Amino acid sequence: MTRFIFCILYTLSILSTATLSTEARHKRAISQAERDEVSARAADIPHPPLGVSRIKNSHVKYMPYSQIRKYPVPSVVFQREGLALPEDRGEVFEKIIYPAINKSDKPIAAVVVEFYPDRPEMGVTLIWHASGSFGDSQYSSALISRNKMGRFDRESYLRLFPEEEQ
């Protein structure tokens, strides 16, 4: 009986070691994918339009963009926020997010702020509400650097509007 229990414990330890090594390989693959993600722009990734008639959620009533008369406040998503400095959140809102929303001629649906583990800059993406005939959204992405004091410049949000910089 003790030999049987020993065999089971030995088998479980081998399986858990194999699982851990598989998870470690998976984590390395994710880390590499995250590093590759820096070079991709959100504008390069097509946004599939959703058909409202196909959404069967009894808890939430969704409406097509054509029936919405006013725009909701944009969503703000922080990715890897744990990499930010404690004062970054307030500074990002005051110097980048609010000025970008106030400057935009088109309504913004979402703002994605992304902190990177291996870069001093942070990535910001503005996503405008669907304005095309197929419901396709428009995006603008920029890497925003800190100044010599470790802060973001007041004009740094202008990098999100490249057509006006020319």
Backbone bond lengths (Angstrom), bond angles and torsions (degrees), N, CA, C in turn:
res aa  C-N    CA-C-N  psi(-1)  N-CA   C-N-CA  omega(-1)  CA-C   N-CA-C  phi
1 M - - - 1.451 - - 1.538 110.77 -
2 T 1.327 116.85 -45.02 1.459 119.06 178.61 1.523 111.41 -64.90
3 R 1.311 116.08 -33.68 1.456 119.04 177.44 1.527 110.21 -65.91
4 F 1.308 117.35 -39.09 1.459 122.68 178.03 1.537 110.39 -62.83
5 I 1.323 117.16 -45.75 1.473 121.79 178.30 1.530 110.09 -63.37
6 F 1.332 116.81 -41.58 1.456 120.91 178.16 1.534 110.47 -60.55
7 C 1.330 117.07 -43.12 1.470 121.01 179.18 1.525 111.32 -62.62
8 I 1.324 116.96 -41.08 1.471 120.94 178.91 1.530 109.91 -64.54
9 L 1.334 117.40 -47.57 1.460 120.85 179.21 1.525 111.58 -61.88
10 Y 1.322 116.80 -40.43 1.459 121.08 178.76 1.537 110.41 -64.01
11 T 1.321 117.05 -42.90 1.470 121.61 178.42 1.523 110.94 -63.82
12 L 1.335 116.93 -43.18 1.471 120.48 178.49 1.522 111.29 -62.92
13 S 1.333 117.23 -39.63 1.470 118.86 179.82 1.522 111.12 -66.22
14 I 1.335 117.53 -37.44 1.465 120.77 177.47 1.524 110.35 -65.95
15 L 1.341 116.34 -43.48 1.470 119.93 179.29 1.519 111.81 -64.42
16 S 1.336 117.84 -40.50 1.470 119.53 -179.84 1.518 110.93 -67.58
17 T 1.345 118.16 -35.61 1.460 121.42 176.37 1.524 110.16 -64.64
18 A 1.316 117.01 -42.10 1.467 120.93 178.65 1.518 110.41 -64.45
19 T 1.334 116.85 -39.57 1.463 120.54 178.90 1.518 110.59 -64.66
20 L 1.347 116.46 -43.22 1.461 119.50 179.95 1.519 111.57 -63.77
21 S 1.313 117.87 -40.89 1.459 119.35 179.89 1.524 110.75 -68.34
22 T 1.338 117.96 -34.96 1.464 120.91 176.06 1.520 110.24 -65.82
23 E 1.350 116.64 -41.96 1.464 119.96 178.51 1.523 110.82 -64.49
24 A 1.324 117.74 -38.41 1.472 120.72 178.68 1.517 110.56 -63.26
25 R 1.349 117.20 -42.86 1.462 119.79 177.27 1.520 110.18 -62.93
26 H 1.341 117.30 -39.76 1.467 121.61 179.55 1.525 110.57 -64.11
27 K 1.344 117.08 -42.20 1.465 120.74 178.91 1.519 110.84 -63.04
28 R 1.340 117.25 -39.09 1.461 119.60 177.42 1.516 110.50 -63.45
29 A 1.316 117.64 -38.13 1.464 121.10 179.43 1.517 110.44 -66.81
30 I 1.314 117.43 -38.71 1.465 120.57 178.08 1.522 109.95 -66.24
31 S 1.320 116.84 -42.72 1.460 119.76 179.64 1.525 110.70 -59.72
32 Q 1.323 116.61 -42.04 1.458 120.08 178.28 1.523 110.20 -65.21
33 A 1.317 117.29 -40.36 1.465 120.64 179.06 1.520 110.54 -64.36
34 E 1.327 116.90 -39.32 1.459 120.00 177.65 1.523 110.72 -63.85
35 R 1.333 116.93 -38.20 1.459 119.56 178.22 1.520 110.73 -67.23
36 D 1.318 117.12 -38.81 1.460 120.55 178.40 1.515 111.52 -68.30
37 E 1.329 116.62 -27.49 1.451 122.34 -177.77 1.528 111.94 -63.26
38 V 1.322 116.76 -27.16 1.459 121.43 -179.19 1.523 110.76 -59.84
39 S 1.319 116.90 -35.78 1.453 119.91 -176.64 1.526 112.87 -81.58
40 A 1.331 118.11 -13.96 1.468 120.60 179.69 1.513 109.55 -87.41
41 R 1.316 116.42 139.92 1.459 121.30 176.01 1.511 108.81 -101.01
42 A 1.310 117.19 145.02 1.457 120.47 179.93 1.517 111.20 -60.91
43 A 1.326 117.11 -29.19 1.466 120.33 -179.69 1.519 111.79 -66.32
44 D 1.330 117.57 -21.86 1.453 121.18 -179.58 1.524 112.74 -80.15
45 I 1.329 117.08 -13.66 1.455 121.45 -176.90 1.523 108.79 -101.12
46 P 1.339 118.17 117.63 1.461 119.48 -178.91 1.518 111.29 -68.81
47 H 1.321 115.72 140.81 1.453 122.57 -179.36 1.530 108.53 -100.24
48 P 1.330 119.06 111.71 1.457 119.55 -176.70 1.524 111.26 -72.07
49 P 1.328 117.97 128.56 1.462 119.64 177.97 1.526 110.20 -72.80
50 L 1.309 115.87 143.02 1.453 121.08 178.55 1.524 109.58 -101.57
51 G 1.307 115.96 139.64 1.460 121.64 175.72 1.511 109.71 -87.69
52 V 1.334 117.47 119.90 1.458 121.89 -177.66 1.524 111.00 -60.19
53 S 1.314 117.83 -34.65 1.460 120.75 -178.45 1.528 112.67 -66.08
54 R 1.326 117.81 -19.22 1.466 120.80 -179.70 1.518 112.81 -90.53
55 I 1.333 118.14 -7.55 1.464 121.37 179.34 1.518 107.97 -88.90
56 K 1.318 116.68 116.30 1.469 122.93 -176.42 1.527 110.14 -114.67
57 N 1.311 117.51 58.53 1.451 122.45 -179.44 1.520 109.05 -98.79
58 S 1.316 117.67 118.01 1.465 121.06 -177.02 1.527 112.41 -77.20
59 H 1.339 117.67 -14.47 1.463 121.21 -177.67 1.527 113.37 -91.48
60 V 1.321 116.89 -25.82 1.462 121.11 -175.31 1.521 108.96 -130.94
61 K 1.332 116.42 132.00 1.467 120.72 176.87 1.522 107.66 -99.42
62 Y 1.328 116.13 114.29 1.452 121.84 178.76 1.520 109.74 -94.51
63 M 1.341 115.03 150.04 1.463 120.89 179.55 1.522 109.06 -127.54
64 P 1.332 117.43 148.11 1.469 118.90 174.43 1.527 109.67 -69.40
65 Y 1.340 115.33 154.61 1.463 120.10 -179.03 1.523 112.34 -56.40
66 S 1.315 116.88 -33.15 1.460 120.08 -176.97 1.521 112.53 -64.69
67 Q 1.338 118.70 -21.19 1.462 121.48 -179.23 1.527 113.28 -95.65
68 I 1.312 117.46 -6.61 1.468 120.59 -179.59 1.520 108.45 -86.38
69 R 1.311 116.49 124.70 1.466 121.28 -176.56 1.534 112.46 -89.91
70 K 1.311 117.94 -29.40 1.461 122.69 178.03 1.518 108.13 -127.11
71 Y 1.312 115.50 159.57 1.457 119.75 -177.73 1.526 110.07 -98.60
72 P 1.327 115.61 138.98 1.474 118.23 176.02 1.524 110.72 -73.17
73 V 1.314 115.94 162.58 1.461 120.98 175.88 1.531 106.96 -61.52
74 P 1.330 118.57 135.81 1.473 120.42 -177.87 1.530 112.19 -60.49
75 S 1.307 115.15 146.70 1.468 120.82 173.41 1.523 108.16 -78.03
76 V 1.314 115.81 146.57 1.465 121.12 175.92 1.519 107.43 -121.85
77 V 1.316 116.40 124.34 1.458 122.19 -178.68 1.525 108.47 -119.65
78 F 1.332 116.32 124.79 1.457 121.60 175.14 1.524 107.51 -102.94
79 Q 1.328 116.65 123.85 1.453 121.34 176.00 1.518 109.32 -103.72
80 R 1.314 116.19 132.88 1.468 123.74 -177.13 1.533 110.45 53.91
81 E 1.323 115.72 49.18 1.460 121.56 -177.66 1.529 112.01 -64.28
82 G 1.319 117.62 -22.80 1.456 121.31 178.24 1.520 113.38 -63.02
83 L 1.330 117.35 -17.48 1.466 121.10 178.60 1.529 112.19 -84.97
84 A 1.323 117.01 -6.86 1.462 121.34 -177.93 1.528 110.45 -81.82
85 L 1.324 115.08 157.16 1.459 120.47 172.39 1.531 108.41 -76.24
86 P 1.327 118.65 156.33 1.473 120.11 -177.11 1.536 113.82 -56.88
87 E 1.322 117.92 -34.74 1.467 120.78 -177.89 1.529 113.10 -87.19
88 D 1.328 118.33 -4.28 1.462 121.56 -176.59 1.518 113.51 -62.93
89 R 1.311 118.56 -40.80 1.465 121.74 -174.87 1.526 111.70 -57.61
90 G 1.308 117.56 -50.98 1.459 121.19 179.44 1.519 112.16 -63.97
91 E 1.321 116.04 -41.25 1.459 120.71 -179.95 1.525 111.76 -65.86
92 V 1.331 117.00 -38.89 1.465 121.10 178.81 1.527 110.00 -64.55
93 F 1.333 116.95 -41.83 1.466 119.63 178.26 1.529 110.83 -63.92
94 E 1.324 117.39 -46.79 1.468 121.27 -173.83 1.526 114.18 -74.82
95 K 1.328 117.76 -35.50 1.467 120.08 -174.04 1.522 114.45 -101.64
96 I 1.340 117.70 -17.05 1.465 119.12 -175.88 1.522 112.68 -123.69
97 I 1.328 117.45 -55.78 1.468 119.96 -172.39 1.524 112.47 -68.34
98 Y 1.341 117.86 -56.66 1.470 119.24 -179.35 1.527 112.76 -61.14
99 P 1.340 119.73 -45.62 1.472 118.51 177.54 1.529 113.16 -60.74
100 A 1.340 118.13 -37.76 1.471 120.62 179.42 1.531 110.71 -66.56
101 I 1.321 117.20 -43.34 1.472 120.59 178.91 1.524 110.19 -63.88
102 N 1.329 117.35 -41.69 1.466 120.82 -179.51 1.525 112.27 -69.44
103 K 1.323 118.86 -27.86 1.458 121.85 -178.84 1.529 112.86 -82.43
104 S 1.322 117.20 -30.50 1.462 121.28 -172.41 1.530 112.25 -65.12
105 D 1.336 115.60 132.79 1.463 120.97 175.38 1.520 111.57 -76.85
106 K 1.332 116.42 -25.45 1.464 121.98 -178.79 1.529 109.11 -104.63
107 P 1.331 117.75 151.66 1.473 119.78 -179.71 1.525 111.73 -70.70
108 I 1.312 115.48 134.51 1.459 122.29 -179.00 1.524 108.94 -94.11
109 A 1.331 115.98 131.03 1.461 121.60 179.54 1.530 111.52 -87.01
110 A 1.347 116.47 -39.84 1.457 119.92 -176.46 1.524 111.07 -154.80
111 V 1.322 114.26 155.79 1.460 122.25 174.34 1.525 106.14 -127.21
112 V 1.328 116.44 127.10 1.461 121.36 178.06 1.520 107.57 -112.62
113 V 1.331 115.74 123.09 1.461 122.17 178.18 1.519 106.29 -112.55
114 E 1.333 115.78 125.36 1.455 119.99 -173.45 1.524 110.37 -126.13
115 F 1.329 115.18 124.25 1.454 121.25 176.16 1.521 107.95 -99.05
116 Y 1.335 116.11 140.60 1.452 121.94 -176.26 1.526 110.33 -111.94
117 P 1.339 117.09 142.36 1.467 119.13 179.46 1.522 113.40 -73.95
118 D 1.334 117.40 -23.01 1.458 120.00 -173.80 1.527 113.15 -119.16
119 R 1.321 117.26 16.83 1.466 120.84 179.90 1.520 109.59 -135.10
120 P 1.333 117.77 142.65 1.466 119.58 177.04 1.529 112.29 -76.92
121 E 1.344 116.76 -21.56 1.463 120.28 -179.51 1.532 109.80 -82.55
122 M 1.330 113.72 166.96 1.458 118.80 171.51 1.517 107.00 -121.79
123 G 1.307 116.41 149.48 1.456 121.51 179.09 1.516 110.45 -95.74
124 V 1.313 116.50 138.19 1.466 121.53 176.54 1.522 107.56 -129.71
125 T 1.315 116.06 133.35 1.460 121.92 177.21 1.519 108.90 -126.58
126 L 1.327 115.63 127.37 1.463 121.48 171.99 1.517 107.22 -98.48
127 I 1.308 116.80 134.79 1.460 121.96 177.99 1.519 107.13 -122.08
128 W 1.328 115.38 116.02 1.456 120.07 -179.22 1.523 110.57 -85.21
129 H 1.333 115.78 154.93 1.467 120.51 175.53 1.518 109.26 -60.87
130 A 1.320 115.21 153.73 1.465 120.91 -178.39 1.520 110.00 -55.76
131 S 1.316 114.59 131.48 1.462 118.95 -179.84 1.513 111.62 -132.99
132 G 1.328 117.76 -8.06 1.458 121.05 -179.76 1.520 111.69 -87.68
133 S 1.314 115.90 172.77 1.459 120.32 -177.98 1.527 112.14 -71.02
134 F 1.337 118.51 -22.17 1.455 121.29 179.76 1.523 111.64 -102.25
135 G 1.309 118.38 11.44 1.451 120.98 -179.44 1.508 113.44 77.16
136 D 1.335 117.10 16.90 1.454 119.69 -178.52 1.525 110.33 -78.83
137 S 1.308 114.99 136.71 1.459 120.83 -179.13 1.512 110.19 -88.53
138 Q 1.302 115.23 162.33 1.451 121.40 175.19 1.520 107.78 -112.04
139 Y 1.327 115.22 147.73 1.454 121.65 -176.07 1.523 109.88 -129.20
140 S 1.320 113.90 156.12 1.445 120.48 169.61 1.519 106.90 -143.35
141 S 1.327 116.70 126.25 1.462 121.49 -179.28 1.518 109.89 -123.08
142 A 1.320 115.31 148.11 1.463 120.11 177.01 1.522 109.47 -154.44
143 L 1.319 115.31 147.43 1.457 120.97 169.90 1.524 106.55 -90.85
144 I 1.306 116.40 128.09 1.460 120.92 -177.34 1.525 108.44 -114.00
145 S 1.313 114.86 122.42 1.466 121.66 -176.34 1.518 111.04 -92.68
146 R 1.308 114.24 158.95 1.475 121.03 173.32 1.526 108.44 -87.94
147 N 1.310 116.32 154.95 1.464 120.20 175.76 1.530 109.54 -84.22
148 K 1.334 117.49 -173.04 1.461 121.63 -176.67 1.522 112.80 -64.72
149 M 1.327 116.75 -23.40 1.470 121.84 179.44 1.532 111.83 -85.41
150 G 1.331 117.07 -3.37 1.458 120.73 -179.22 1.517 113.26 85.49
151 R 1.320 117.46 14.19 1.466 123.27 -178.78 1.516 109.84 -112.56
152 F 1.319 116.52 171.69 1.459 122.24 176.02 1.520 108.63 -97.57
153 D 1.333 116.68 135.09 1.463 121.00 178.85 1.525 109.95 -69.58
154 R 1.332 116.05 152.60 1.471 121.29 -179.36 1.529 112.10 -64.38
155 E 1.308 118.30 -28.07 1.465 121.89 -178.46 1.533 112.80 -93.93
156 S 1.318 117.93 3.36 1.470 120.29 -175.41 1.528 112.67 -64.66
157 Y 1.318 118.43 -24.96 1.468 120.87 178.73 1.529 111.48 -65.97
158 L 1.324 118.08 -20.38 1.472 121.35 -179.50 1.526 112.05 -64.57
159 R 1.334 118.16 -19.07 1.466 120.89 176.58 1.528 111.05 -63.76
160 L 1.331 117.45 -19.59 1.463 121.60 178.82 1.522 112.42 -79.16
161 F 1.322 117.02 -6.53 1.459 122.68 179.43 1.527 109.03 -121.92
162 P 1.320 117.37 69.25 1.475 120.83 -172.70 1.518 113.95 -65.61
163 E 1.312 119.27 -28.98 1.467 120.50 -178.21 1.517 111.63 -67.01
164 E 1.319 117.93 -22.18 1.469 120.63 179.84 1.525 112.33 -89.99
165 E 1.332 117.42 -13.83 1.470 120.61 179.94 1.505 111.88 -75.94
166 Q 1.329 117.91 -22.97 1.467 120.97 -174.39 1.499 113.04 -74.43
